[in-house]
């Protein structure tokens, strides 16, 4: 009986020893700490968040067309160029809000500026921020996949940025969101004129 008990103790001891060896020598598991792995690509934006918010946006095309919007004393957007006029606040604010979301998709080294339209940019955008910093970018042609624009920040480096957010800014020039105003239709004034003349008594 004592011999059987001894055998059981030896077996249990062997099992415990094996378990201890396994726990101390097993390969480490990858911990889900939320830290990006080395293969995770960091998102890069065209403008720095430290610059603040846009307060003036100037856009010029290579054909000489120009538009400029700026916040006035009441912090409302208004057109400065090509004419001074009130702006549709929602449309301009939506476009200005895209500035901080313009993503850099790629850096393109060893590329000639002339090959992507940056020797004579289609558009030049200058943005003044609340931090009193001014940033200028030049926009070339669309990429072959039509998913981005070739862009230069003036430092000689050519980037590819997503076109959807940049198109919102370009739209301020191609389709300026002036504030709609009610004005009398010329046809109405012309139609009323004969009636007024007919009501005048003739000598």
C-alpha positions, 0 to 999 in steps of 0.5 A, a space after each residue: 500500500 505504501 509502495 502504491 502511494 509512493 508511485 502516485 507521489 512520484 507521478 504527481 511530482 513529475 507532472 508538476 515538474 513538467 508543468 513548471 518547465 513548460 510555463 517557464 519556457 513557453 514562447 511569449 505571446 504577443 500582447 495586445 497593448 494597442 501599440 502600432 506594430 512596426 508595419 503600421 504606416 503613420 498617417 501624414 497630413 499636408 499641413 501641421 495641426 500646430 498651425 491652427 485654423 485657416 483665417 485667409 485662403 488665396 487660390 490662383 490658377 495658372 490662367 490668372 483666375 484668383 479668389 480669396 476668402 477671409 474671416 472678417 471682424 465678426 469672424 464670418 467668411 467673406 470674399 475679398 477677391 475677385 470682388 468684395 462680397 458676402 460668402 455662403 458660410 456653410 460652403 466656405 467653412 466646409 472647404 476650410 475644414 478640409 485643410 487639416 484633413 489633406 493626407 499625404 499619400 506618398 513622397 516621390 523622390 527623383 521626379 522632374 517637376 515638369 513631368 507632373 505639371 509643377 513647373 507651371 502649376 495648375 493652382 497655387 494655394 496660400 493659407 494664413 492660419 490663426 498661429 500667424 503662419 502662412 503656408 503655400 502649396 503648388 498643385 500639379 496634375 492628377 496621378 495616373 490613377 486619378 486618386 491624388 494630385 502631385 503637390 509641392 510645398 516649395 521645398 523641392 520635394 514632390 508629394 502625392 495628396 488625396 484629391 477629394 479633400 483638395 478639390 473642396 478648396 479648389 472649388 472655392 475658385 471654380 465655383 465660388 459660393 457667394 451668398 445668394 441675394 434677392 434682386 429684382 428681375 430685369 424682365 419684371 421692371 421692363 414689364 411694368 414700364 408700359 403700364 406706368 406710361 399708359 396710366 399717365 393722362 395724355 394732353 
